[in-house]
Amino acid sequence: MYSDKLKAGAPFPEFTIPLVDGGEATVGGSSDEGRWKLAVIYRGLHCPLCAQYLEKLQSIQAEFAAQDTDVIAISGDGFEKAKSQVEKGGLNIPIGYDLSVEQMKKLGLYISDPRSPEETDQPFPEPGLFLVRPDGNVQIIDISNAPFSRPDLTMILRGITFAREKNYPIRGMHNS
């Protein structure tokens, strides 16, 4: 069985997501300020690998900001679990929550059911990373069906720098 996946160069689906620290963020759409957006989708509080990945993301957040790139991490967890994620990790990056199954599908993410009530209590997204250009189109897509496969965030940062400096085209668009 095959499902539709978000295509390289396509407009990133625009949606609004609530933030743990209050308010909400609009993900997708174009940026009048010329800023890029990096959306990291994580599995949820139940995943220790996600916690490590979010800590790494936070540790280089200033470097992303120096490349005019706004960072957000999003899960399907509800507010309480997302807030616990922030508190446990001492995170100060924007953390969105309540990503719906429908939104997960629009992003082309793999979705898993919990193995047990101890893991979590609802379907959750497997990891995804999306780099969105200021025009709202996707420059980089990385999705996984397992928690063990995620892009190196330092390489993503280098890729942003290269793409911006060299006006590097969106790759993977053959037959798009």
N, C-alpha and C positions, 0 to 999 in steps of 0.2 A: 504494500500500500504506500502510495506517495502522497505527500501533502504539498500545498503551495508554500513556497519560501519567499521571503522578501528578496528582491533582486538588487544586485549592485547597481548604484546609480539611480534607483527609484526614490521617490519621495518617502521619507520616513513617516510612518503613520503618526499623525498628530493626536495626542491625548493629554489630558490633565491628570496628574497623580498627586495625592496628598503627601505632605512631608511630615516626618516625625517632629521636626522642630516648629511646626505650625505652618499654615499657609499651604500652597500647592505650587507645583511646577508644571509648565507646559513642555512636553517632550515632543520633538518634531517641529515642523514648520521652519520658516526661514528666520534668519537673525539679521535684524537691521544694523546691529553693531558689528557685523562681520565676525562673530564668534562661532567657533566650532562647538559641538556637543558630544560628549562621550557618555553613553548610557550603558551601564554595567548591570545586567540582570543576574541576580544571585538566587540560589535555591531557597534560602530562609535561615532562620535562627537555628534550626536543627542540624545545619551543615558546618562542621568545624573547618572544612577547606574553604568555605565561603568567608568565614571569619578571618582567616589568614589572608585571603585575597583582598578583602576590604581594608585590612590593616596596611597592606602594601599599597593599595590605591591611595589611601590617606597619606602615606609617607611621601608620595611624589605628587600630591595634589598641587602644590605650589609650582612645580615644573609644568604641569598641564596648564595652569593659569597663565604662566609666562608665555605659553604658545596660544593664548587667546582661546582656550578650550575649557568650557564649563563641564564639570563632572557631576553625575548623579548615579546612585546605585539604587536599584528597585527590586522588590520581591513581591510575592503574592501574600506574604504574611499580613495579618491584621496589625492594627496600631500597637497593641501591647507587645507582641513579639518583635516588631520592628524597633520599638523603643528599647526593649531588652538588648537587641543587637547593638544599638548605639551605646548603651550604658556598659555592656560587657566589653566592648572593644574600645571604649573611650573615643568614639568616632565623632568627627566634626564635619565630615563630608555630607552633602545633602542625601538623605535616605528617604526614598519613596516607598510606599506600601500599598496594599490592596490592589495589586495588578491582577486584573480579572483573567479568567481562562480565555475569554473572547479576545482580550488584548494580547495575551500570550500567543494565541493563534495568529493574530494579525502580524505579529513580529516574526512568525515562523519558528517559534521556539518549540523545543521538545518539552512535553509536559508529562510529569510522572505522578502516579498515585502513591500515597504513603505505603510503606511496607507494613507498618503497624501504628497503632495510636501513639506509641512512644516516639515515633519519628516525627510525625506531624498529623494534623487533622483535616487536611484538604489537599487537592491536587496542587502541585507546585511546578514552577518552571525550572528546567535545567539551565545551566549557564549560557549566557549570551552577552556579546559585546557589540555595540554599534557606534561607529564614529560618523557623525552627521556634519556635513559641510554647512557653511553659512547659508547656502541657497536651499537648505532643507533636504538635500539628496544624500544618500548613504555612500560614504567613501569606503568604509570597511565594515564587513559583517563577519562575525565569528560566533557560531552556535555549536553547542555540544549536547550530546545525549547522556552525558555522565559527568559527575563532579570532578573527575581526574584530569580533564582536558580543558585548559584555559590558556588564552594567549598571554605571553609575557608582557606585562604592562610597560616595562622599560622599552621594549621593542615597539609597542604601540606609540609611545611618546616619540621615539626616534622617527617612526613612520609619519607622524603628524608634522614634525619639523621638516622632514624631507619633502612631503607632499606640498607643504606651504611654500617652502623656499624654491622648489623646482617646478611648481605648478603641475605636479604629478597627476596624471589622469586617473579616473576611477577604473580599476581593473576588473576583469571578469565579466565584461559586457558583450562578449561574442554571442550572437543570436538573441540578444535581449530585445 
